[in-house]
Amino acid sequence: MEFLSKQNWGAILQGIGAIWVAIVATVALTQWKKQIKLQQHLDLINQLTDEIHKFMLAASPVVNSIKYIKIGFKSFSSTNRKYKHIKHNGMISFIEKHGNKQNEKMIKQIVPLKKSLSKISSLSAKGQMYGINNYAKAMLSIKKIEHIFGQIEAFTYFIGNTDLNWHHPDVQKTLFAIAEIDEEHIYQNLAEQNIEYLKFAKKLYRKI
């Protein structure tokens, strides 16, 4: 008891208080850092979601153009005697007659797609650096969207080539590949990737 009575309890309590203040400050700082990190993740996902939505909206008129151009291919299929021995010869007739005009139209249509895709690529790369949970799922959807755009872009530029050597094997190979691009398949793929990305985003928002 004599030992206890000789202690400077005021100083001891002050020391304990200082320790607790330091602990509380450390916890608060840690929580603040977590909140800052979470907010960064949410800001990025919000931006990414907006750009993917813009891409989906801008894709609709482009895919419609592909649909009607392919109808044009079919309407020319019985008129091309010069290339009647080549499969998909209706494409050749259509491209030689209307390719430049349709190419110019589609080039204008894919401008907003390119802008959105550029932003999507930039944001997705930043997301990888942030280490967001399950981000691989978002990246998979984005990679598939990029692949779909590649098909649209290939179709767009191919129909503008009105003076190709249609008898060349490589040209015919490309012709067949372009003919296989299906607008319904593109619509379906875009819808699926949009759904998969939104599933990822919703799971992240639920953790808030």
QUIURZI-V677644 format. One record per residue. N is the residue number from 1. RES is the residue in one small letter. OMEGA is omega as a letter, one per 40 degrees, with the letter a starting at -180 (none if undefined). Layout:
N|RES|OMEGA, N|RES|OMEGA
This chain:
1|m|i, 2|e|i, 3|f|a, 4|l|a, 5|s|a, 6|k|a, 7|q|i, 8|n|a, 9|w|i, 10|g|a, 11|a|i, 12|i|a, 13|l|i, 14|q|i, 15|g|i, 16|i|i, 17|g|a, 18|a|i, 19|i|a, 20|w|i, 21|v|i, 22|a|i, 23|i|i, 24|v|i, 25|a|i, 26|t|i, 27|v|a, 28|a|i, 29|l|i, 30|t|i, 31|q|i, 32|w|i, 33|k|i, 34|k|i, 35|q|i, 36|i|i, 37|k|i, 38|l|i, 39|q|i, 40|q|i, 41|h|a, 42|l|i, 43|d|a, 44|l|a, 45|i|i, 46|n|i, 47|q|a, 48|l|i, 49|t|i, 50|d|a, 51|e|i, 52|i|i, 53|h|i, 54|k|i, 55|f|a, 56|m|i, 57|l|a, 58|a|a, 59|a|a, 60|s|a, 61|p|i, 62|v|a, 63|v|i, 64|n|i, 65|s|i, 66|i|a, 67|k|a, 68|y|i, 69|i|i, 70|k|i, 71|i|i, 72|g|i, 73|f|a, 74|k|a, 75|s|i, 76|f|a, 77|s|a, 78|s|a, 79|t|a, 80|n|i, 81|r|a, 82|k|a, 83|y|a, 84|k|a, 85|h|a, 86|i|i, 87|k|a, 88|h|a, 89|n|i, 90|g|i, 91|m|a, 92|i|i, 93|s|a, 94|f|a, 95|i|a, 96|e|a, 97|k|a, 98|h|a, 99|g|a, 100|n|a, 101|k|a, 102|q|i, 103|n|i, 104|e|i, 105|k|a, 106|m|i, 107|i|i, 108|k|a, 109|q|a, 110|i|i, 111|v|i, 112|p|i, 113|l|i, 114|k|a, 115|k|i, 116|s|a, 117|l|i, 118|s|i, 119|k|i, 120|i|a, 121|s|a, 122|s|a, 123|l|a, 124|s|i, 125|a|i, 126|k|i, 127|g|i, 128|q|i, 129|m|a, 130|y|i, 131|g|a, 132|i|a, 133|n|i, 134|n|a, 135|y|i, 136|a|i, 137|k|i, 138|a|a, 139|m|i, 140|l|i, 141|s|a, 142|i|i, 143|k|i, 144|k|i, 145|i|i, 146|e|i, 147|h|i, 148|i|i, 149|f|i, 150|g|i, 151|q|i, 152|i|a, 153|e|i, 154|a|i, 155|f|a, 156|t|a, 157|y|a, 158|f|a, 159|i|i, 160|g|i, 161|n|a, 162|t|a, 163|d|i, 164|l|i, 165|n|a, 166|w|i, 167|h|a, 168|h|a, 169|p|a, 170|d|i, 171|v|i, 172|q|i, 173|k|i, 174|t|i, 175|l|a, 176|f|a, 177|a|i, 178|i|i, 179|a|a, 180|e|i, 181|i|a, 182|d|a, 183|e|i, 184|e|i, 185|h|i, 186|i|i, 187|y|a, 188|q|a, 189|n|i, 190|l|i, 191|a|a, 192|e|a, 193|q|i, 194|n|i, 195|i|a, 196|e|i, 197|y|a, 198|l|i, 199|k|i, 200|f|a, 201|a|a, 202|k|i, 203|k|i, 204|l|i, 205|y|a, 206|r|a, 207|k|a, 208|i|none
